[in-house]
Amino acid sequence: MSTKSAKKHVIPIKTKRPPSVKITSINPIKPFIPDPERELFREKCLRNITTTKKKHKQLY
């Protein structure tokens, strides 16, 4: 009986895995982007963060 209960416990883990698999499938896309483009993207992200901070300062 203990082996059957163990198998039942394994099933929910398998059902939980698909979302994580989707995340891993999204990640491999990043390496294909050339380095300069990635640097520009990072710069844009940093600029967006700085602009949002400035906007927040203006609001206050």
mmCIF file of the N, C-alpha and C atoms, coordinates in Angstrom:
data_MODEL
# 
_entry.id   MODEL 
# 
loop_
_atom_site.group_PDB 
_atom_site.id 
_atom_site.type_symbol 
_atom_site.label_atom_id 
_atom_site.label_alt_id 
_atom_site.label_comp_id 
_atom_site.label_asym_id 
_atom_site.label_entity_id 
_atom_site.label_seq_id 
_atom_site.pdbx_PDB_ins_code 
_atom_site.Cartn_x 
_atom_site.Cartn_y 
_atom_site.Cartn_z 
_atom_site.occupancy 
_atom_site.B_iso_or_equiv 
_atom_site.pdbx_formal_charge 
_atom_site.auth_seq_id 
_atom_site.auth_comp_id 
_atom_site.auth_asym_id 
_atom_site.auth_atom_id 
_atom_site.pdbx_PDB_model_num 
ATOM 1   N N  . MET A 1 1  ? 0.833  -1.217 0.000   1.00 0.00 ? 1  MET A N  1 
ATOM 2   C CA . MET A 1 1  ? 0.000  0.000  0.000   1.00 0.00 ? 1  MET A CA 1 
ATOM 3   C C  . MET A 1 1  ? 0.871  1.272  0.000   1.00 0.00 ? 1  MET A C  1 
ATOM 4   N N  . SER A 1 2  ? 2.013  1.182  0.660   1.00 0.00 ? 2  SER A N  1 
ATOM 5   C CA . SER A 1 2  ? 2.875  2.361  0.742   1.00 0.00 ? 2  SER A CA 1 
ATOM 6   C C  . SER A 1 2  ? 3.367  2.776  -0.650  1.00 0.00 ? 2  SER A C  1 
ATOM 7   N N  . THR A 1 3  ? 3.653  1.798  -1.524  1.00 0.00 ? 3  THR A N  1 
ATOM 8   C CA . THR A 1 3  ? 4.126  2.124  -2.871  1.00 0.00 ? 3  THR A CA 1 
ATOM 9   C C  . THR A 1 3  ? 3.027  2.826  -3.665  1.00 0.00 ? 3  THR A C  1 
ATOM 10  N N  . LYS A 1 4  ? 1.777  2.377  -3.520  1.00 0.00 ? 4  LYS A N  1 
ATOM 11  C CA . LYS A 1 4  ? 0.665  3.011  -4.255  1.00 0.00 ? 4  LYS A CA 1 
ATOM 12  C C  . LYS A 1 4  ? 0.484  4.460  -3.797  1.00 0.00 ? 4  LYS A C  1 
ATOM 13  N N  . SER A 1 5  ? 0.552  4.692  -2.493  1.00 0.00 ? 5  SER A N  1 
ATOM 14  C CA . SER A 1 5  ? 0.387  6.059  -1.985  1.00 0.00 ? 5  SER A CA 1 
ATOM 15  C C  . SER A 1 5  ? 1.519  6.955  -2.500  1.00 0.00 ? 5  SER A C  1 
ATOM 16  N N  . ALA A 1 6  ? 2.733  6.390  -2.582  1.00 0.00 ? 6  ALA A N  1 
ATOM 17  C CA . ALA A 1 6  ? 3.874  7.156  -3.103  1.00 0.00 ? 6  ALA A CA 1 
ATOM 18  C C  . ALA A 1 6  ? 3.617  7.563  -4.552  1.00 0.00 ? 6  ALA A C  1 
ATOM 19  N N  . LYS A 1 7  ? 3.099  6.650  -5.362  1.00 0.00 ? 7  LYS A N  1 
ATOM 20  C CA . LYS A 1 7  ? 2.811  6.969  -6.761  1.00 0.00 ? 7  LYS A CA 1 
ATOM 21  C C  . LYS A 1 7  ? 1.770  8.075  -6.864  1.00 0.00 ? 7  LYS A C  1 
ATOM 22  N N  . LYS A 1 8  ? 0.758  8.034  -6.009  1.00 0.00 ? 8  LYS A N  1 
ATOM 23  C CA . LYS A 1 8  ? -0.279 9.077  -6.019  1.00 0.00 ? 8  LYS A CA 1 
ATOM 24  C C  . LYS A 1 8  ? 0.339  10.451 -5.723  1.00 0.00 ? 8  LYS A C  1 
ATOM 25  N N  . HIS A 1 9  ? 1.319  10.480 -4.826  1.00 0.00 ? 9  HIS A N  1 
ATOM 26  C CA . HIS A 1 9  ? 1.965  11.749 -4.489  1.00 0.00 ? 9  HIS A CA 1 
ATOM 27  C C  . HIS A 1 9  ? 2.782  12.298 -5.661  1.00 0.00 ? 9  HIS A C  1 
ATOM 28  N N  . VAL A 1 10 ? 3.272  11.424 -6.515  1.00 0.00 ? 10 VAL A N  1 
ATOM 29  C CA . VAL A 1 10 ? 4.088  11.856 -7.662  1.00 0.00 ? 10 VAL A CA 1 
ATOM 30  C C  . VAL A 1 10 ? 3.222  12.557 -8.710  1.00 0.00 ? 10 VAL A C  1 
ATOM 31  N N  . ILE A 1 11 ? 1.975  12.144 -8.874  1.00 0.00 ? 11 ILE A N  1 
ATOM 32  C CA . ILE A 1 11 ? 1.107  12.690 -9.935  1.00 0.00 ? 11 ILE A CA 1 
ATOM 33  C C  . ILE A 1 11 ? 0.943  14.224 -9.826  1.00 0.00 ? 11 ILE A C  1 
ATOM 34  N N  . PRO A 1 12 ? 0.614  14.787 -8.659  1.00 0.00 ? 12 PRO A N  1 
ATOM 35  C CA . PRO A 1 12 ? 0.442  16.246 -8.591  1.00 0.00 ? 12 PRO A CA 1 
ATOM 36  C C  . PRO A 1 12 ? 1.696  17.022 -8.968  1.00 0.00 ? 12 PRO A C  1 
ATOM 37  N N  . ILE A 1 13 ? 2.883  16.474 -8.686  1.00 0.00 ? 13 ILE A N  1 
ATOM 38  C CA . ILE A 1 13 ? 4.137  17.142 -9.063  1.00 0.00 ? 13 ILE A CA 1 
ATOM 39  C C  . ILE A 1 13 ? 4.200  17.280 -10.582 1.00 0.00 ? 13 ILE A C  1 
ATOM 40  N N  . LYS A 1 14 ? 3.812  16.207 -11.304 1.00 0.00 ? 14 LYS A N  1 
ATOM 41  C CA . LYS A 1 14 ? 3.832  16.253 -12.770 1.00 0.00 ? 14 LYS A CA 1 
ATOM 42  C C  . LYS A 1 14 ? 2.863  17.317 -13.293 1.00 0.00 ? 14 LYS A C  1 
ATOM 43  N N  . THR A 1 15 ? 1.708  17.442 -12.671 1.00 0.00 ? 15 THR A N  1 
ATOM 44  C CA . THR A 1 15 ? 0.731  18.429 -13.124 1.00 0.00 ? 15 THR A CA 1 
ATOM 45  C C  . THR A 1 15 ? 1.235  19.851 -12.850 1.00 0.00 ? 15 THR A C  1 
ATOM 46  N N  . LYS A 1 16 ? 2.031  20.023 -11.789 1.00 0.00 ? 16 LYS A N  1 
ATOM 47  C CA . LYS A 1 16 ? 2.558  21.358 -11.471 1.00 0.00 ? 16 LYS A CA 1 
ATOM 48  C C  . LYS A 1 16 ? 3.694  21.766 -12.416 1.00 0.00 ? 16 LYS A C  1 
ATOM 49  N N  . ARG A 1 17 ? 4.371  20.795 -13.041 1.00 0.00 ? 17 ARG A N  1 
ATOM 50  C CA . ARG A 1 17 ? 5.554  21.114 -13.847 1.00 0.00 ? 17 ARG A CA 1 
ATOM 51  C C  . ARG A 1 17 ? 5.284  21.912 -15.130 1.00 0.00 ? 17 ARG A C  1 
ATOM 52  N N  . PRO A 1 18 ? 4.216  21.687 -15.887 1.00 0.00 ? 18 PRO A N  1 
ATOM 53  C CA . PRO A 1 18 ? 4.049  22.380 -17.178 1.00 0.00 ? 18 PRO A CA 1 
ATOM 54  C C  . PRO A 1 18 ? 4.296  23.891 -17.152 1.00 0.00 ? 18 PRO A C  1 
ATOM 55  N N  . PRO A 1 19 ? 3.792  24.661 -16.181 1.00 0.00 ? 19 PRO A N  1 
ATOM 56  C CA . PRO A 1 19 ? 4.079  26.110 -16.184 1.00 0.00 ? 19 PRO A CA 1 
ATOM 57  C C  . PRO A 1 19 ? 5.579  26.418 -16.136 1.00 0.00 ? 19 PRO A C  1 
ATOM 58  N N  . SER A 1 20 ? 6.335  25.662 -15.330 1.00 0.00 ? 20 SER A N  1 
ATOM 59  C CA . SER A 1 20 ? 7.791  25.884 -15.261 1.00 0.00 ? 20 SER A CA 1 
ATOM 60  C C  . SER A 1 20 ? 8.443  25.540 -16.597 1.00 0.00 ? 20 SER A C  1 
ATOM 61  N N  . VAL A 1 21 ? 7.906  24.525 -17.282 1.00 0.00 ? 21 VAL A N  1 
ATOM 62  C CA . VAL A 1 21 ? 8.441  24.156 -18.602 1.00 0.00 ? 21 VAL A CA 1 
ATOM 63  C C  . VAL A 1 21 ? 8.247  25.311 -19.573 1.00 0.00 ? 21 VAL A C  1 
ATOM 64  N N  . LYS A 1 22 ? 7.090  25.976 -19.513 1.00 0.00 ? 22 LYS A N  1 
ATOM 65  C CA . LYS A 1 22 ? 6.834  27.135 -20.377 1.00 0.00 ? 22 LYS A CA 1 
ATOM 66  C C  . LYS A 1 22 ? 7.869  28.234 -20.105 1.00 0.00 ? 22 LYS A C  1 
ATOM 67  N N  . ILE A 1 23 ? 8.176  28.457 -18.837 1.00 0.00 ? 23 ILE A N  1 
ATOM 68  C CA . ILE A 1 23 ? 9.154  29.495 -18.468 1.00 0.00 ? 23 ILE A CA 1 
ATOM 69  C C  . ILE A 1 23 ? 10.518 29.145 -19.075 1.00 0.00 ? 23 ILE A C  1 
ATOM 70  N N  . THR A 1 24 ? 10.918 27.864 -18.984 1.00 0.00 ? 24 THR A N  1 
ATOM 71  C CA . THR A 1 24 ? 12.215 27.455 -19.534 1.00 0.00 ? 24 THR A CA 1 
ATOM 72  C C  . THR A 1 24 ? 12.215 27.606 -21.055 1.00 0.00 ? 24 THR A C  1 
ATOM 73  N N  . SER A 1 25 ? 11.068 27.375 -21.695 1.00 0.00 ? 25 SER A N  1 
ATOM 74  C CA . SER A 1 25 ? 10.998 27.507 -23.154 1.00 0.00 ? 25 SER A CA 1 
ATOM 75  C C  . SER A 1 25 ? 11.125 28.983 -23.569 1.00 0.00 ? 25 SER A C  1 
ATOM 76  N N  . ILE A 1 26 ? 10.682 29.910 -22.718 1.00 0.00 ? 26 ILE A N  1 
ATOM 77  C CA . ILE A 1 26 ? 10.788 31.344 -23.026 1.00 0.00 ? 26 ILE A CA 1 
ATOM 78  C C  . ILE A 1 26 ? 12.248 31.800 -22.880 1.00 0.00 ? 26 ILE A C  1 
ATOM 79  N N  . ASN A 1 27 ? 12.951 31.286 -21.852 1.00 0.00 ? 27 ASN A N  1 
ATOM 80  C CA . ASN A 1 27 ? 14.325 31.725 -21.577 1.00 0.00 ? 27 ASN A CA 1 
ATOM 81  C C  . ASN A 1 27 ? 15.306 31.490 -22.731 1.00 0.00 ? 27 ASN A C  1 
ATOM 82  N N  . PRO A 1 28 ? 15.279 30.329 -23.421 1.00 0.00 ? 28 PRO A N  1 
ATOM 83  C CA . PRO A 1 28 ? 16.257 30.108 -24.492 1.00 0.00 ? 28 PRO A CA 1 
ATOM 84  C C  . PRO A 1 28 ? 16.204 31.139 -25.615 1.00 0.00 ? 28 PRO A C  1 
ATOM 85  N N  . ILE A 1 29 ? 15.117 31.891 -25.730 1.00 0.00 ? 29 ILE A N  1 
ATOM 86  C CA . ILE A 1 29 ? 15.011 32.906 -26.789 1.00 0.00 ? 29 ILE A CA 1 
ATOM 87  C C  . ILE A 1 29 ? 16.060 34.013 -26.562 1.00 0.00 ? 29 ILE A C  1 
ATOM 88  N N  . LYS A 1 30 ? 16.354 34.346 -25.325 1.00 0.00 ? 30 LYS A N  1 
ATOM 89  C CA . LYS A 1 30 ? 17.283 35.451 -25.013 1.00 0.00 ? 30 LYS A CA 1 
ATOM 90  C C  . LYS A 1 30 ? 18.679 35.259 -25.617 1.00 0.00 ? 30 LYS A C  1 
ATOM 91  N N  . PRO A 1 31 ? 19.305 34.067 -25.482 1.00 0.00 ? 31 PRO A N  1 
ATOM 92  C CA . PRO A 1 31 ? 20.663 33.905 -26.035 1.00 0.00 ? 31 PRO A CA 1 
ATOM 93  C C  . PRO A 1 31 ? 20.759 34.176 -27.539 1.00 0.00 ? 31 PRO A C  1 
ATOM 94  N N  . PHE A 1 32 ? 19.664 33.973 -28.273 1.00 0.00 ? 32 PHE A N  1 
ATOM 95  C CA . PHE A 1 32 ? 19.696 34.183 -29.719 1.00 0.00 ? 32 PHE A CA 1 
ATOM 96  C C  . PHE A 1 32 ? 19.791 35.673 -30.075 1.00 0.00 ? 32 PHE A C  1 
ATOM 97  N N  . ILE A 1 33 ? 19.407 36.557 -29.158 1.00 0.00 ? 33 ILE A N  1 
ATOM 98  C CA . ILE A 1 33 ? 19.497 37.996 -29.433 1.00 0.00 ? 33 ILE A CA 1 
ATOM 99  C C  . ILE A 1 33 ? 20.972 38.399 -29.443 1.00 0.00 ? 33 ILE A C  1 
ATOM 100 N N  . PRO A 1 34 ? 21.466 39.135 -30.474 1.00 0.00 ? 34 PRO A N  1 
ATOM 101 C CA . PRO A 1 34 ? 22.866 39.575 -30.492 1.00 0.00 ? 34 PRO A CA 1 
ATOM 102 C C  . PRO A 1 34 ? 23.208 40.432 -29.268 1.00 0.00 ? 34 PRO A C  1 
ATOM 103 N N  . ASP A 1 35 ? 24.462 40.425 -28.876 1.00 0.00 ? 35 ASP A N  1 
ATOM 104 C CA . ASP A 1 35 ? 24.888 41.151 -27.675 1.00 0.00 ? 35 ASP A CA 1 
ATOM 105 C C  . ASP A 1 35 ? 24.589 42.652 -27.759 1.00 0.00 ? 35 ASP A C  1 
ATOM 106 N N  . PRO A 1 36 ? 24.903 43.357 -28.868 1.00 0.00 ? 36 PRO A N  1 
ATOM 107 C CA . PRO A 1 36 ? 24.612 44.795 -28.930 1.00 0.00 ? 36 PRO A CA 1 
ATOM 108 C C  . PRO A 1 36 ? 23.140 45.103 -28.704 1.00 0.00 ? 36 PRO A C  1 
ATOM 109 N N  . GLU A 1 37 ? 22.267 44.286 -29.320 1.00 0.00 ? 37 GLU A N  1 
ATOM 110 C CA . GLU A 1 37 ? 20.834 44.503 -29.121 1.00 0.00 ? 37 GLU A CA 1 
ATOM 111 C C  . GLU A 1 37 ? 20.462 44.299 -27.659 1.00 0.00 ? 37 GLU A C  1 
ATOM 112 N N  . ARG A 1 38 ? 21.073 43.292 -27.045 1.00 0.00 ? 38 ARG A N  1 
ATOM 113 C CA . ARG A 1 38 ? 20.771 43.021 -25.643 1.00 0.00 ? 38 ARG A CA 1 
ATOM 114 C C  . ARG A 1 38 ? 21.235 44.193 -24.777 1.00 0.00 ? 38 ARG A C  1 
ATOM 115 N N  . GLU A 1 39 ? 22.404 44.738 -25.091 1.00 0.00 ? 39 GLU A N  1 
ATOM 116 C CA . GLU A 1 39 ? 22.914 45.899 -24.339 1.00 0.00 ? 39 GLU A CA 1 
ATOM 117 C C  . GLU A 1 39 ? 21.967 47.080 -24.494 1.00 0.00 ? 39 GLU A C  1 
ATOM 118 N N  . LEU A 1 40 ? 21.496 47.312 -25.725 1.00 0.00 ? 40 LEU A N  1 
ATOM 119 C CA . LEU A 1 40 ? 20.546 48.403 -25.947 1.00 0.00 ? 40 LEU A CA 1 
ATOM 120 C C  . LEU A 1 40 ? 19.275 48.173 -25.136 1.00 0.00 ? 40 LEU A C  1 
ATOM 121 N N  . PHE A 1 41 ? 18.817 46.926 -25.128 1.00 0.00 ? 41 PHE A N  1 
ATOM 122 C CA . PHE A 1 41 ? 17.611 46.601 -24.370 1.00 0.00 ? 41 PHE A CA 1 
ATOM 123 C C  . PHE A 1 41 ? 17.832 46.886 -22.886 1.00 0.00 ? 41 PHE A C  1 
ATOM 124 N N  . ARG A 1 42 ? 19.014 46.515 -22.381 1.00 0.00 ? 42 ARG A N  1 
ATOM 125 C CA . ARG A 1 42 ? 19.317 46.792 -20.969 1.00 0.00 ? 42 ARG A CA 1 
ATOM 126 C C  . ARG A 1 42 ? 19.339 48.292 -20.716 1.00 0.00 ? 42 ARG A C  1 
ATOM 127 N N  . GLU A 1 43 ? 19.947 49.035 -21.641 1.00 0.00 ? 43 GLU A N  1 
ATOM 128 C CA . GLU A 1 43 ? 19.998 50.496 -21.489 1.00 0.00 ? 43 GLU A CA 1 
ATOM 129 C C  . GLU A 1 43 ? 18.588 51.069 -21.455 1.00 0.00 ? 43 GLU A C  1 
ATOM 130 N N  . LYS A 1 44 ? 17.737 50.584 -22.351 1.00 0.00 ? 44 LYS A N  1 
ATOM 131 C CA . LYS A 1 44 ? 16.348 51.053 -22.370 1.00 0.00 ? 44 LYS A CA 1 
ATOM 132 C C  . LYS A 1 44 ? 15.669 50.763 -21.041 1.00 0.00 ? 44 LYS A C  1 
ATOM 133 N N  . CYS A 1 45 ? 15.895 49.542 -20.514 1.00 0.00 ? 45 CYS A N  1 
ATOM 134 C CA . CYS A 1 45 ? 15.293 49.173 -19.231 1.00 0.00 ? 45 CYS A CA 1 
ATOM 135 C C  . CYS A 1 45 ? 15.792 50.112 -18.135 1.00 0.00 ? 45 CYS A C  1 
ATOM 136 N N  . LEU A 1 46 ? 17.103 50.367 -18.113 1.00 0.00 ? 46 LEU A N  1 
ATOM 137 C CA . LEU A 1 46 ? 17.672 51.262 -17.107 1.00 0.00 ? 46 LEU A CA 1 
ATOM 138 C C  . LEU A 1 46 ? 17.092 52.660 -17.265 1.00 0.00 ? 46 LEU A C  1 
ATOM 139 N N  . ARG A 1 47 ? 16.977 53.138 -18.516 1.00 0.00 ? 47 ARG A N  1 
ATOM 140 C CA . ARG A 1 47 ? 16.404 54.462 -18.759 1.00 0.00 ? 47 ARG A CA 1 
ATOM 141 C C  . ARG A 1 47 ? 14.961 54.518 -18.289 1.00 0.00 ? 47 ARG A C  1 
ATOM 142 N N  . ASN A 1 48 ? 14.212 53.457 -18.568 1.00 0.00 ? 48 ASN A N  1 
ATOM 143 C CA . ASN A 1 48 ? 12.816 53.419 -18.132 1.00 0.00 ? 48 ASN A CA 1 
ATOM 144 C C  . ASN A 1 48 ? 12.731 53.521 -16.610 1.00 0.00 ? 48 ASN A C  1 
ATOM 145 N N  . ILE A 1 49 ? 13.641 52.815 -15.923 1.00 0.00 ? 49 ILE A N  1 
ATOM 146 C CA . ILE A 1 49 ? 13.647 52.858 -14.459 1.00 0.00 ? 49 ILE A CA 1 
ATOM 147 C C  . ILE A 1 49 ? 13.946 54.286 -13.995 1.00 0.00 ? 49 ILE A C  1 
ATOM 148 N N  . THR A 1 50 ? 14.951 54.929 -14.611 1.00 0.00 ? 50 THR A N  1 
ATOM 149 C CA . THR A 1 50 ? 15.334 56.281 -14.204 1.00 0.00 ? 50 THR A CA 1 
ATOM 150 C C  . THR A 1 50 ? 14.194 57.261 -14.516 1.00 0.00 ? 50 THR A C  1 
ATOM 151 N N  . THR A 1 51 ? 13.566 57.117 -15.685 1.00 0.00 ? 51 THR A N  1 
ATOM 152 C CA . THR A 1 51 ? 12.471 58.030 -16.050 1.00 0.00 ? 51 THR A CA 1 
ATOM 153 C C  . THR A 1 51 ? 11.301 57.860 -15.092 1.00 0.00 ? 51 THR A C  1 
ATOM 154 N N  . THR A 1 52 ? 10.998 56.611 -14.723 1.00 0.00 ? 52 THR A N  1 
ATOM 155 C CA . THR A 1 52 ? 9.890  56.381 -13.791 1.00 0.00 ? 52 THR A CA 1 
ATOM 156 C C  . THR A 1 52 ? 10.216 57.009 -12.447 1.00 0.00 ? 52 THR A C  1 
ATOM 157 N N  . LYS A 1 53 ? 11.484 56.910 -12.008 1.00 0.00 ? 53 LYS A N  1 
ATOM 158 C CA . LYS A 1 53 ? 11.890 57.524 -10.746 1.00 0.00 ? 53 LYS A CA 1 
ATOM 159 C C  . LYS A 1 53 ? 11.717 59.039 -10.825 1.00 0.00 ? 53 LYS A C  1 
ATOM 160 N N  . LYS A 1 54 ? 12.139 59.641 -11.950 1.00 0.00 ? 54 LYS A N  1 
ATOM 161 C CA . LYS A 1 54 ? 11.997 61.086 -12.129 1.00 0.00 ? 54 LYS A CA 1 
ATOM 162 C C  . LYS A 1 54 ? 10.529 61.480 -12.082 1.00 0.00 ? 54 LYS A C  1 
ATOM 163 N N  . LYS A 1 55 ? 9.688  60.704 -12.756 1.00 0.00 ? 55 LYS A N  1 
ATOM 164 C CA . LYS A 1 55 ? 8.253  60.992 -12.758 1.00 0.00 ? 55 LYS A CA 1 
ATOM 165 C C  . LYS A 1 55 ? 7.703  60.945 -11.338 1.00 0.00 ? 55 LYS A C  1 
ATOM 166 N N  . HIS A 1 56 ? 8.138  59.933 -10.573 1.00 0.00 ? 56 HIS A N  1 
ATOM 167 C CA . HIS A 1 56 ? 7.679  59.820 -9.190  1.00 0.00 ? 56 HIS A CA 1 
ATOM 168 C C  . HIS A 1 56 ? 8.118  61.044 -8.391  1.00 0.00 ? 56 HIS A C  1 
ATOM 169 N N  . LYS A 1 57 ? 9.358  61.500 -8.635  1.00 0.00 ? 57 LYS A N  1 
ATOM 170 C CA . LYS A 1 57 ? 9.853  62.683 -7.926  1.00 0.00 ? 57 LYS A CA 1 
ATOM 171 C C  . LYS A 1 57 ? 9.003  63.897 -8.302  1.00 0.00 ? 57 LYS A C  1 
ATOM 172 N N  . GLN A 1 58 ? 8.666  64.011 -9.589  1.00 0.00 ? 58 GLN A N  1 
ATOM 173 C CA . GLN A 1 58 ? 7.846  65.141 -10.029 1.00 0.00 ? 58 GLN A CA 1 
ATOM 174 C C  . GLN A 1 58 ? 6.474  65.098 -9.338  1.00 0.00 ? 58 GLN A C  1 
ATOM 175 N N  . LEU A 1 59 ? 5.913  63.893 -9.196  1.00 0.00 ? 59 LEU A N  1 
ATOM 176 C CA . LEU A 1 59 ? 4.601  63.774 -8.549  1.00 0.00 ? 59 LEU A CA 1 
ATOM 177 C C  . LEU A 1 59 ? 4.681  64.262 -7.104  1.00 0.00 ? 59 LEU A C  1 
ATOM 178 N N  . TYR A 1 60 ? 5.794  63.864 -6.421  1.00 0.00 ? 60 TYR A N  1 
ATOM 179 C CA . TYR A 1 60 ? 5.937  64.286 -5.033  1.00 0.00 ? 60 TYR A CA 1 
ATOM 180 C C  . TYR A 1 60 ? 6.344  65.751 -4.996  1.00 0.00 ? 60 TYR A C  1 
# 
